[in-house]
Amino acid sequence: MKMFNKENNKIMEKVAIIGAGISGLSTAHFLKDKYEVTVFEKESQPGGLIRCRRVNGSLFHICGGHVFNSKRQDVLDWFWSLFTQNEEFSKADRNSCVFMDKGNDSLEHDNIPYPIENHMYLFNEDIQKKFYADLEEIDKVKGLSAKFTDYESFGDFLRWRFGKTLYNMYFEPYNKKVWRRDLTTVPMSWMEGKLPMPTTQEMRENNANKVEEKAFVHSTFWYEKNNGSQYIADRLAEELNIVCNSDITSIKRVNGKWIVCGQEFDKVIFCGNIKDMIIIVKDIDFSEYESEINALEYHGTTSVFCEIDKNPYSWIYQPSRQHESHRIICTGNFADSNNGEVTENRITGTIEFTDAISKEDILENLKRIPLHPKYLDHQYNQYTYPIQDSNTRTMIQKLKKQCAPCDFYFTGRFADWEYYNMDVAIGAAMDLCKAL
């Protein structure tokens, strides 16, 4: 049956979208009124990295703990046109902290509120003196108004934005846990828009006045009252034609049409992994980019679902060298419905490790992690953190320009090889669809 566009009574072009993560689902919604859209998903349910599942009645975010807010008004407007804000979501302040090693002589407290640079007054007098001396050094070396482009690398930024004392105590050990690499090899272009940029004057004033920083985008956030980010995926999927369990190994172009799973399409929008794209997609010459795409680096995440001690936090950052985990996401605090059969005075949470880790090593690490975590389940996600080099963005843009004349497009965290949060992925999909 041919589908017609009601506005002009013309036959609607057919679009195949590969991947039903947040990027694919958003793209499908932006296009569904003007195109006949089919979404192909290799898993048995939509959601991608925002998928969740129940374990003993408790909600397990299989990768991270996704919440919603955005700097972009157009993203906010679109999102809230689909959901009833106060009925389906709860608004919360981000209450995050840094768990420093217990027994550290430099600390008056073990748990330092986030962001740590605003709470140096909680450290002992010696550390505070070093911190303020660092700020004076920064002013002399980098000046009072250093810009994002004034740093050679991510490591250089952390060292010369916050000072060597904070770098050695927190930023270097924490980020090495996450990225598992020399931080001076991470280009600043990759981190643009993702990093705090406090001035030395602001850090001095914030500590003197004990100011709580609320400028970052997720300082407040919205969270689903039921089923977490899976609720978003399921709602977006309701109005779409999604073909799950579609393990696509070939996409060919024949007589001006793209063939996906035996069906003809006028356009394809790929929201999967660019490393797979250059293998699956035929009839586009990727040879110029093949070696560079194959060399793109990334990290996976092992998400460990646990029962933990009740606490007031949303995110807990762990620079400790006593164990391998870098973060605890207290998803049990996001919604009461996330806690199923938990013990009194306990909630559920996800403890994150970079890359794969065996269950045996997980259990050994849990013994050294605060809040007395009790193992419930875990999942390894091979692709969670894309890592760019200084040429990645230029290469991606050149490739997009080459693909567009063939009615082939791509967007998404691992298609664009960008460290997108959920709202940024929605925004990228929106921009692509506007261009179409």
N, C-alpha and C positions, 0 to 999 in steps of 0.2 A: 504494500500500500504506500502510495506517494504521500508525503506530508507537505502541506502548503503553509507558507507564511501568511498569516491573516492580514498583515499590513498591505501587502502588494499582490496577494493571491498567486505567488510564484512558488514553484516547487523548491522546498528547502534543501540546501546542500547538506550532505551527511559528513559528520565529524566524528572521528574515533579519538577517544582520549585513553591513553595508556597509563593506568595506575589510579586507584581510588583512595589515595591519601588525601590530605587536606588540600593540596594543590590541584589534584585531578577533580575532586568533588567541587571545589570552588570554581574552577574553569568551566566545568559542565553547567553549573548554575548560571554563570555569566553568559553562556552561549545558548542555552536551551530554548529561548524564545525566538531565536533567529536561525537556528540550525537543528537538524535532526541529530541528536547526540547519543552515542553509545560509549559507555565507559567499560574498559576491560581491566579486571583486577585478578592478579595471580593467587591471592589468598581467598579464603572462604568467606571473609567479611570485609567491608570497607574500613578505612581508617589509617592504614599505613602506620607511621610512628605514633599516631595518637590513639591507637587501639588500646582497649582495656579488656580485662576478663575478671571474673569472680573467682576467688579462692576462699573456701570456707565462708562464703557469704560476703567477704571483703573485696573491695575493688583494687585490682592490681593494674596500674599503668605499666604497660610492658616496656616503655622507654620514656623515662622522664616523668614529669607531673605537669601536664599542660594546662595552663590557665589563659584567660583572655583579657587583653586590653590592647590598645593601639595608639600610636602617635597620629595615625592618619584618620581624618574625619570621614573620608569616603569609605574606608574599611569599617569603621564603627557604624556608619549609617546603614550599610548593606547588612552587616551582621545582625543588628538589632531590628531590621525589617523582617528577619526570619524567626527571631526568638522573642518571647515575652520576658523582658529583662528581670523584673523583680519576682515573677512567678517561677521562672525556670532556673534562675541564677541567684547566687548570693555574692555580695560585694565584700571584700576583705582587704585589710591593710597587710602589706607584706611585712612580716615580722621574722627577719632572718638574723642569723648570728654566725660567728666563727667559733668553733670549738678548738681552743688551744690545748696543748698537752697539760694535763693536771700536774701540779707540783712544779711548774715553771716559776723560777724565782723572780722573773720579770713581771709577773702578773699579780694584780690585786684580785682579779676574777679569772675564772677559767673560760667563761663564755662571753665573748666580746660581741656586742651588737654590730650589725652590718649597716653601712659600710665601715670597715675597721678604721679607716683614716679619720673618721669623725669621732672616734672613741679612744684616742691615745691617752686621754686623761685617766683611763682605767688601768694603765700600766704603771709600774713603779717610777720613782723620780728619775732614776738613771736612764731608763728607756725613753722617758719623755724628753729629757735633755738631748739625747741623741737624735730623736725625731725632729725637734726644733732646729738643731744644728744642720740636719739634712735639708730642711726647708730653706735655710740660709744659703747652703751650697747650691741648691737647685736655682735659686734666684740669681746667683752669680754666674752659673754655668749656662743655664737655659734662658735666663731672663724672666721677667714677671708676667709675660703674656705669650708663652710658648704655644704653638699651634700643633694640631694633630700631625701635620707634615714635617714637623721639626725633629721627629724621632726616626731612627734608622730601622728599628725593628720593634716587635712586641716586647721583647726583653728590655731593650733600651728605653721604651716608653715606661714600663713599670719601674725601672731603676730611677729614671730621672723625672718622673711625675710624682712619685710618692717617697722617694729617698731610699738609701741603701738599708736602713734599719728595718723598715716595713717590707722591703723587697726580700731580705733574708729571712724574716720571721714568718711572712705570710705569702706574698705574691709569688715568689719563686717556688717554694715547695708545693703550694696548692696547684699552680698552673703546670708544673712539671708532672704532677699526678694526672692531670686532665690530658695534656698534650703529649707527654712522654717524649720530649725532644728538647734540644737546646733552644730556649726561647728567643735567642738572637737570630735564629733562622726563620722565625715566623714574620712575614711581611706585615707592615702596618695597614696596607690596603685591604687585607682580609678582615681586619678588625674595625674598619671604619663604621661609625654609627653604633658600635656595640660596647664602647668603653666609656667609663666615667672620666670626666675632664675637670676635676676640681683644681682651682688655682691654689698656690701656697697660701695666699691671703684667706681664701675660703676655709682651708683646712685649719689655719690658726684660729679663725673666728668661730668655726663650728665646735672646736674643742674648748675654746674659752667659754662659749655660751651653751655648751652641751646641746647643740642643735641636732635634731633628727633629720636626715636627708630624705626628701620625698620627691626629688626631681626626676628620678629614673622612671621609665615607662610603666614598669610593673610594681611600683611602690604601692599601688592599689590594683586589685585585679578582680575579675569576675570568674566564678566557678560554678559548674553545674550542680544543682541540688541532688541529682540522681545520675549515676553511671558515668560521671566524669566526662572526659573528652570523647568517649565512645558515643555519648548522647549527641554530640555535635555531628559526628560522622553518620550516625544512624538517621538523624533528622535530615541532613543534606541528601542522604541516599534515597529518601522516600520518594522524591519526585523525579528520580533519574532512572534511566535504563542501564543497569549495571550487570555485566556478565562476570560473575566471580569464578574462581578456579580456572582462570584463563592464563595458562603458561605459554606466552607468545614467544616463539623462537624465530619468526621471520615476518617482516613487513615489506611487501614488494609493491612496486609501482608499475602498473600495466595499463597502457593506453590512456595515460593521464589520470588514472584512478589508483588510490592506495588500496591494497588488499590486506585486510586484517581478519584472521580467523575465517577466511573464505568469503568475507563480505567486502563490498566496494565502498570506499569513502572518498570524498573530495578533499578533505584535509585530515591531517593527523597532528595531535598535540601530545607529545611524549612527556609524561610526568614521573618517569622512573629514574633509573640510574644511567648517567651518560656513558659509563663503561659498558653497560649492556646495550645501549642504543647503537653504538657503532658496530656492534656484532649483529644485532637483530635487523636493523634497517638496511635494506638493499637499495640499489639504484641511486644512492647519494655517495659521492666520493669523499670518504673521510680520511683518505691516506695522508693528507697534509697534517692532520691533527692526531692520528692514531697513536703515535708513540707518546705524545704529550698527555693524551687522555689516559692511556694505560699507566703512565707514571704518576698520575694524580694520587696523592696520599690521603689517608683518612684514618679515623679510629672508630671502633665499635664500642658498645657499652654492654656490660653485664648488669642488668637491673635485678636486684635481690629484694624480694618482697618479704617484709618482716613485721612482727609484732614488736613494738618498742614502748619504752616508758612514756607516759603522758607528759607532754611538754607544751609550751606556748608558741612554738616556732612553726614557720612554713618551710623555709630552707635552712639547712645547717651546712656550712662549709668546713672542710676538714683538712687543714694543712699538715696535720700530724704525720711524722715519719714513722710512727709506731704501727701503722697499718696501711693498706693500699687504697682504701676508699677515699674518694674526694668529696662526696656530697651525700647528705641524707635529705630526702624530700618527704616531709611529714604530711602525706596526702590524707591521713586520717583526721587532720585538723581542717582540711578544706571543706568537708561535708560529713555530717554524722552518718550518712548512708554508706560511706566508704568503709566503715568499721562493722564487720559482721560479728563473728563469734570470737570476740577478743576478751581477754581477762580484764577485770576491773582495774582502773587506773592505767590502762594500756591503750594504745592506738596502733594503727597500721602505718607503715611508711616504706619507702623504697630507698635502699642503700645502693649507690652507684659505684661501679668500678670501670675504669677504662679498659677496653678490649676484653678478650675471653679470659675467664678464670674458672677453674674447676670447682665443683661443689665442695670437695675436700678443702681447698684453699679458702673458699668462701667461709666455711664453718670455722676455720682457724682464725681468719680475720675478724669475724664477728665477736670473738672472745676479747678482742682488743679495742672494740669500738664502743663509745658511750651509749647510754640508754638501754643497755641490756637487750640487744636485738635477739629475737627468736626467729629462726629461719622458717619461712612458709613456702616459698617458691622462688624460682629465678628464670630469667630469659636473657639469652645473648642476642643482641642485634648487631650484625656485622658492620652495618653502615649507620653511624649516627653523627659523627663530626667530620665534615669535609675539611681538608687542609689545602689552602691555596699557596701558590708561590707568586712571585711578582708579576708573572705573565698570564696567570690563569684567567682573569677577567677579560683581558684583551682577546685571548684565544676563544673564549666562550662567545663573545660578541661577534667575532669574525665568523664563527661557525653558524650562528643564528642568521646572519645575513646571507650566508651561502644556502641555508636550508629553506628560507622563506619563499623564494621563487618556485620551489617545488611543493608549496602548500604543506610544508612540514615545519612544525614549531616545537619548542620544548620549554618547560618551566618546572620549578620545584627545587627542593634543597639539594638533591643529588643529580638533578639534571643541570641546574645552573651552577652547581658546586659551591653553594653559598650556605652559610650557617644561619638559615632562616628559623625564626620562631614562627609559631602558627599564624599570627597576624601578618607577619612580613611575607609569608608564603601566599596568603590570601591577596595581599597587595600586589605581589609580583604577577599572580594570575590575573588580577584585575587589569593591570597595565598591559599585559599581553593581549587580552581580549579587546581592550579599547583600540589597540593598534590594528587588530583584525578588522 
